[in-house]
Amino acid sequence: MEQPDQAGAVLIVDDERSIRIVLSRAMERMGLACDTACCVEEAKERINEKSYFCVFLDILLPDGSGLDLLESLVKSSPKPSVIIMTAEATMKNTIAAMQKGAYDFITKPFDIEVVALTVKRIIEYRAMSSELARLKSGATMRVVGDEMVGRSAPMQEVFKLIGRSANSDANILITGPTGTGKELVAKALHNSSNRSSKPFVTVNCAAIPGELLEPELFGYCKGSFTGAEQDREGKFLSADGGTILLDEIGDMPKKLQAKILRVLQDGQFYPVGSSEPIRSNARVIASTNRNLADDVARGLFREDLYHRLDVIHMKLPPLSERKADIPLLVDSFLEKIARTLGEPAKTVGPGVAARLMELDWPGNVRQLENLIRRAVIISPGSTIVLEDILPATAIKPREGDLSKKLEQVIGEICATAPEGKTHETVIKQVEKTLIKTALVKSGGVQTRAARELGLNRNTLARKIMEFGLERTDSGDT
């Protein structure tokens, strides 16, 4: 195998002898020379004696942190490709490693074949280029508020991408189902960037009626409309120098999308009622649970705005695709809730984690957190047992049970339907019940119910009248 540089050697730095042996044998099978070190000091001695094209580096070493050694390695010449190894695969560690210039981040225990493929990629890349593409670094991870947790492969990829892109000013589009943590990712990007000392501003585009969203974003001048009694700055100006998150941007009216495009193109916008442009140096992050590419094809979202936003795309996995993270998430939520209540953290009893991992979690991480919060409140002791979570988990029937119940209900409706109108009767009854359920869930707020159902608000209002359902609000709250 062709060596990537004159040294052509690999250095393995880990205090576990078994790790050093396994990796050494794997590298030797690839035809690579290999040295090892058990601590930071020994690693420095090896590096002073020889150049390495690849370094495997543990974070927790007996005499220091591997992340500190990483900083000096990426500044050396020639610069090696560093693969960070750790059993503590937290978001903070992953982002910090990638920001400091690590090539990759692997979690123990690791698959040796995957490791070999990673080294092969390094060799191929260095053969094509005299040096690795420079990853922006310098700002250490600063966490404000909640920190995401996850050791699953999908979440580790998200953490790596945060580390690589945090200090860039490129626009970022975060997609994923409701409850997957899109706002937390946006906060992590901001807190990990060189803008972290500046404001982080969130605007929920779905929660604000279209006619009020423009003045909310861009501000307005006194007298520009009824109720505008004084000048007011908008969110874009409030976020100047920092970050603005346009949450649920897929629900933004198309007329306003054109004005957002102008801000992304030249950083300028006009407050409502003003002819003087204002500049804002806010980094734009957008998030949505919709498929914007499909919305573009259907004419619901501007294609030019979509491509402007989708410079870096972060797709968050649903909880059903990262169930291995559930025990970690539960522990994190228990600690968070305990801090809020000012009480010792509760623990989970036997079988609880296994039961939680059996469920589908349509509401994703947010649903899990709400369930744990409920269990903490109703549990009389310091340990949460199955009985504390079963009432809540029973809300989500297994697929087979759900099908049987649905067949039973439809059968009862069919039995009483007029001849020749069975289909019409079933559809109307199901639709009426569905809308009624959505209204109850949204607290009677038609705007939220329409969003939940995926209906136009006017369509929902018409169906409420058609089915004789009570109008509980005007949809403006």
C-alpha positions in Angstrom: 0.0 0.0 0.0 1.3 3.4 -0.9 2.3 5.5 2.1 0.7 9.0 2.3 4.0 10.7 3.2 7.6 10.0 4.0 7.0 9.0 7.6 4.2 6.6 6.7 3.7 5.7 10.4 0.8 5.6 12.8 0.9 6.6 16.5 -1.6 5.1 19.0 -2.0 7.0 22.3 -4.1 5.1 24.9 -3.6 4.1 28.5 -5.3 0.7 27.8 -2.8 -1.9 26.7 -5.5 -4.0 25.0 -6.5 -1.0 22.8 -2.9 -0.4 21.8 -2.4 -4.0 20.8 -5.7 -4.4 18.8 -5.0 -1.2 16.8 -1.3 -2.0 16.3 -2.2 -5.3 14.8 -4.8 -3.8 12.5 -2.4 -1.1 11.3 0.3 -3.7 10.7 -2.1 -5.8 8.6 -2.6 -2.7 6.4 1.2 -2.6 5.9 1.7 0.5 8.1 4.4 1.1 10.6 3.0 1.7 14.1 4.2 3.1 17.4 2.4 3.4 20.7 2.3 5.6 23.8 0.4 5.2 27.1 0.3 8.9 28.2 0.7 12.5 27.0 4.3 12.7 27.9 5.3 9.5 26.1 3.3 10.6 23.1 5.2 13.9 23.0 8.5 12.1 23.1 7.4 9.9 20.1 6.2 13.0 18.1 9.5 14.8 18.7 11.4 11.8 17.4 9.3 11.0 14.3 6.5 12.4 12.0 3.2 10.5 11.9 0.5 10.8 9.2 -2.2 9.4 11.5 -2.6 9.6 15.3 -5.2 7.7 17.4 -5.7 9.7 20.5 -7.6 8.9 23.6 -9.2 11.9 25.5 -8.7 10.7 29.1 -5.0 10.0 29.7 -3.3 9.5 33.1 -1.3 12.7 32.8 -3.6 15.0 30.8 -6.2 15.5 28.2 -5.9 14.2 24.7 -7.8 17.3 23.5 -4.9 19.5 24.7 -2.4 17.3 22.8 -4.7 17.5 19.8 -4.3 21.3 19.7 -0.6 21.1 19.4 -0.7 18.3 16.9 -2.9 20.2 14.4 -0.4 23.1 14.6 2.6 20.9 13.9 4.2 20.5 10.5 3.6 18.1 8.8 0.2 18.0 10.4 -1.1 14.5 11.2 -4.7 13.3 10.8 -6.0 12.8 14.4 -8.7 10.3 15.2 -10.1 10.9 18.7 -11.1 7.9 20.8 -13.2 7.9 23.9 -15.8 6.0 25.9 -17.4 9.3 26.8 -19.1 10.2 23.5 -20.9 13.3 24.7 -22.0 16.2 22.4 -19.4 18.4 24.1 -16.5 16.1 23.5 -17.4 15.4 19.9 -17.9 19.1 19.0 -14.8 20.1 20.9 -12.7 17.5 19.1 -14.0 18.4 15.6 -13.5 22.1 16.3 -9.9 21.6 17.4 -9.2 19.9 14.1 -9.7 16.2 14.6 -10.2 14.2 11.4 -12.8 11.9 13.1 -14.2 10.8 16.4 -14.8 7.1 17.3 -16.5 5.7 20.4 -15.2 2.7 22.4 -15.9 -0.1 21.9 -15.3 0.3 18.1 -15.5 -1.9 15.1 -11.9 -2.5 13.9 -13.1 -2.8 10.2 -14.6 0.7 10.5 -11.4 2.0 11.9 -9.4 0.4 9.1 -11.7 2.1 6.5 -11.2 5.4 8.2 -7.4 5.1 8.0 -7.8 4.1 4.3 -9.8 7.2 3.6 -7.1 9.3 5.3 -4.4 7.7 3.1 -6.5 8.2 -0.1 -7.2 11.8 0.8 -3.7 12.7 1.6 -2.5 11.1 -1.6 -4.7 13.6 -3.5 -3.8 16.6 -1.5 -0.7 17.9 0.3 -2.7 18.7 3.4 -6.1 18.2 4.9 -8.8 20.7 4.4 -8.5 23.1 7.2 -11.4 22.9 9.7 -12.2 26.1 11.5 -11.4 25.9 15.2 -10.5 28.1 18.1 -13.7 28.4 20.1 -14.2 25.8 22.8 -17.7 24.4 23.3 -19.7 26.6 25.6 -23.0 25.1 26.7 -25.9 27.3 27.8 -29.1 25.5 28.9 -29.7 21.9 27.9 -27.1 19.7 26.2 -28.1 17.0 23.7 -26.9 13.6 24.6 -26.4 10.6 22.3 -23.9 7.9 21.6 -25.8 6.5 18.6 -24.1 6.8 15.2 -26.7 9.2 13.8 -26.3 11.6 16.7 -22.5 11.4 16.6 -22.6 12.5 12.9 -24.8 15.5 14.0 -22.3 16.4 16.6 -19.4 16.2 14.2 -21.2 18.4 11.7 -21.9 21.0 14.4 -18.2 21.1 15.2 -17.2 21.5 11.6 -19.7 24.2 10.7 -20.2 26.2 14.0 -17.6 28.9 13.1 -18.7 29.2 9.5 -21.2 31.9 8.5 -22.9 29.6 6.0 -26.6 29.3 6.3 -27.8 26.1 7.9 -31.1 24.2 7.4 -32.0 21.8 10.2 -34.7 19.3 9.3 -36.4 16.5 11.3 -39.7 15.4 12.8 -41.3 17.5 15.6 -39.6 16.9 19.0 -36.2 15.8 17.7 -34.3 18.8 19.1 -33.9 21.1 16.2 -33.7 24.2 18.4 -31.1 22.5 20.6 -28.9 21.9 17.6 -29.3 25.6 16.6 -28.3 26.7 20.1 -25.3 24.3 20.1 -24.2 25.8 16.8 -24.5 29.3 18.2 -22.8 28.5 21.6 -19.9 26.7 19.8 -19.3 29.6 17.4 -17.3 32.8 17.7 -20.7 34.6 17.8 -21.6 33.0 21.2 -21.2 36.3 23.1 -23.9 37.9 20.9 -27.6 37.3 21.0 -29.3 34.0 19.9 -32.9 34.9 18.8 -35.6 32.5 17.9 -38.7 33.2 15.8 -41.4 30.6 15.4 -42.8 31.2 12.0 -45.7 28.9 12.5 -46.9 30.5 15.8 -47.2 34.0 14.5 -50.0 34.9 12.0 -48.6 35.9 8.6 -49.6 39.6 8.8 -47.7 40.0 12.1 -44.6 38.0 11.1 -43.1 40.7 8.9 -43.1 43.4 11.6 -41.9 40.8 14.1 -38.9 40.0 11.9 -38.0 43.4 10.5 -39.6 45.9 13.0 -41.8 48.8 12.1 -42.0 52.6 12.2 -44.4 54.7 14.3 -47.7 55.1 12.6 -47.1 52.5 9.9 -50.2 50.6 10.9 -53.0 50.8 13.6 -51.4 50.2 17.0 -47.9 51.2 15.9 -47.5 53.9 18.5 -43.7 53.9 18.5 -40.7 52.6 16.5 -39.8 49.0 17.2 -36.8 47.0 16.1 -37.3 43.5 14.7 -35.7 40.2 15.5 -33.1 40.5 12.7 -31.8 43.7 14.2 -31.9 42.2 17.7 -29.8 39.3 16.5 -27.2 41.6 14.8 -23.7 40.0 15.3 -25.3 36.8 16.6 -27.6 34.1 15.3 -31.3 34.1 14.3 -33.2 30.8 14.1 -36.2 30.9 11.8 -38.1 28.0 13.3 -40.7 26.1 11.2 -39.7 28.2 8.2 -41.8 25.9 6.0 -44.9 27.6 7.4 -43.8 31.1 6.4 -46.1 32.9 3.9 -44.7 32.9 0.4 -44.9 36.7 0.1 -42.6 37.0 3.1 -40.2 34.4 1.8 -39.1 36.9 -0.9 -38.1 39.4 1.7 -36.1 36.8 3.7 -34.3 35.9 0.4 -33.3 39.6 0.1 -31.8 39.6 3.6 -29.8 36.4 2.8 -28.5 38.0 -0.4 -27.4 41.4 0.8 -28.0 41.5 4.6 -30.5 44.4 4.2 -34.2 44.7 5.1 -36.8 47.4 5.4 -38.8 47.9 8.6 -42.6 48.1 7.9 -43.4 51.7 6.9 -39.8 52.7 6.2 -38.0 53.4 3.0 -34.6 53.3 4.6 -32.8 49.9 4.6 -31.2 48.5 7.7 -28.3 46.0 7.7 -28.0 43.1 10.0 -25.0 40.8 10.4 -27.0 37.9 11.9 -26.2 34.4 10.9 -29.4 32.6 9.7 -30.3 29.1 10.8 -33.6 27.7 9.6 -35.5 24.7 10.8 -38.6 22.8 9.7 -40.4 19.5 10.1 -41.6 19.7 6.5 -39.9 18.4 3.4 -39.0 21.7 1.7 -37.9 20.0 -1.5 -41.5 18.6 -1.8 -42.9 22.0 -1.0 -40.8 23.5 -3.7 -42.1 21.0 -6.2 -45.7 21.8 -5.2 -45.1 25.5 -5.4 -45.5 26.1 -1.7 -41.9 27.3 -1.1 -39.6 29.4 -3.1 -36.9 27.3 -4.8 -34.3 30.1 -4.7 -34.8 30.6 -0.9 -34.6 26.9 -0.4 -31.2 26.7 -2.0 -30.0 29.8 -0.1 -30.9 28.1 3.2 -29.7 24.6 2.4 -26.0 25.4 2.2 -25.4 23.0 5.1 -28.1 20.5 5.8 -28.5 18.8 9.2 -31.1 16.1 9.3 -32.0 15.0 12.8 -33.1 11.3 13.2 -36.4 10.4 14.9 -36.0 8.7 18.3 -37.1 5.5 16.7 -33.8 5.4 14.8 -31.7 6.1 17.8 -33.3 3.9 20.5 -29.9 3.1 22.0 -29.8 6.7 23.3 -32.9 6.3 25.4 -31.2 5.2 28.6 -28.8 8.2 28.3 -31.7 10.5 27.6 -33.6 9.2 30.6 -30.7 9.8 32.9 -30.2 13.3 31.5 -33.9 14.2 31.9 -33.9 12.9 35.5 -30.9 15.1 36.4 -32.5 18.1 34.6 -35.8 17.7 36.4 -34.1 17.2 39.7 -32.2 20.5 39.2 -35.5 22.3 38.4 -37.3 20.9 41.5 -34.2 21.3 43.8 -34.4 17.6 44.8 -32.1 14.6 44.5 -32.4 12.9 41.1 -34.6 9.8 41.0 -33.5 6.5 39.4 -35.3 4.0 37.2 -36.1 0.5 38.3 -35.7 -2.8 36.6 -37.5 -3.2 33.2 -38.2 0.5 32.7 -35.5 1.2 30.2 -36.3 -2.0 28.3 -40.0 -1.0 28.1 -39.2 2.5 26.9 -37.0 1.1 24.1 -39.9 -1.1 22.9 -42.1 2.0 22.0 -42.2 3.9 18.7 -42.1 7.4 20.1 -44.0 9.4 17.5 -43.4 12.5 19.6 -39.6 11.8 19.7 -37.4 13.1 22.4 -39.9 15.7 23.6 -42.5 13.0 24.2 -39.9 11.0 26.2 -39.0 14.0 28.3 -42.7 14.7 29.1 -43.2 11.1 30.1 -40.2 11.1 32.4 -41.4 14.4 33.9 -44.8 12.9 34.6 -43.2 9.8 36.1 -41.0 11.9 38.5 -44.1 13.8 39.7 -46.4 10.8 40.3 -43.7 8.4 41.6 -44.0 8.3 45.5 -40.4 7.0 46.0 -37.0 7.7 44.8 -37.2 5.0 42.1 -39.4 5.1 39.0 -41.0 1.7 38.4 -43.0 0.2 35.5 -46.3 1.2 37.1 -45.3 4.8 37.0 -44.8 4.8 33.2 -47.3 2.2 32.0 -50.4 4.5 32.1 -48.6 6.9 29.8 -47.0 4.3 27.5 -50.3 2.6 27.1 -51.5 5.6 25.2 -49.4 4.3 22.2 -50.9 0.9 21.4 -48.9 -1.7 19.5 -49.6 -1.7 15.8 -51.6 -4.9 15.9 -53.9 -3.7 18.7 -54.4 -0.4 16.9 -55.5 -2.2 13.7 -58.0 -4.3 15.5 -59.6 -1.3 17.3 -59.8 0.6 14.1 -61.5 -2.4 12.3 -64.0 -2.6 15.2 -64.9 1.1 15.1 -65.3 1.1 11.3 -67.4 -2.0 11.5 -69.8 -0.3 13.9 -70.1 2.7 11.7 -70.8 0.6 8.6 -73.5 -1.3 10.4 -75.6 1.9 10.9 -74.8 3.7 7.7 -77.6 4.2 5.1 -77.4 1.9 2.1 -75.2 3.2 -0.6 -73.6 5.8 1.7 -71.2 3.6 3.7 -68.0 5.2 2.4 -69.3 8.7 2.8 -70.5 8.0 6.3 -67.3 6.5 7.5 -65.1 9.2 6.0 -67.2 12.0 7.5 -67.3 10.4 10.9 -63.6 9.7 11.0 -62.8 13.2 9.8 -65.1 14.8 12.3 -63.6 12.9 15.2 -60.1 13.7 13.9 -60.8 17.4 13.8 -62.4 17.3 17.2 -59.4 15.5 18.7 -57.0 18.0 17.1 -59.0 21.0 18.5 -58.9 19.4 22.0 -55.2 18.7 21.7 -54.5 22.3 20.6 -56.6 23.8 23.4 -59.2 25.1 20.9 -56.6 27.2 19.0 -57.5 26.6 15.3 -54.1 27.8 14.0 -52.4 25.1 16.0 -55.0 22.5 15.1 -54.6 23.3 11.4 -50.8 22.9 11.7 -51.2 19.6 13.5 -53.5 18.3 10.9 -51.6 19.7 7.9 -54.6 21.6 6.8 -55.0 25.2 5.6 -56.6 27.3 8.4 -59.5 28.3 6.2 -60.1 24.7 5.2 -60.3 23.8 8.9 -62.7 26.6 9.7 -65.0 25.5 6.9 -65.0 21.9 8.1 -65.7 23.0 11.7 -68.8 24.7 10.5 -69.7 21.8 8.2 -69.5 19.3 11.1 -71.2 21.7 13.6 -68.2 21.7 15.9 -68.0 24.6 18.4 -65.8 27.5 17.3 -63.6 28.0 20.4 -61.4 30.8 19.0 -60.7 33.0 16.1 -57.4 31.4 15.4 -55.4 34.6 16.4 -53.9 33.4 19.7 
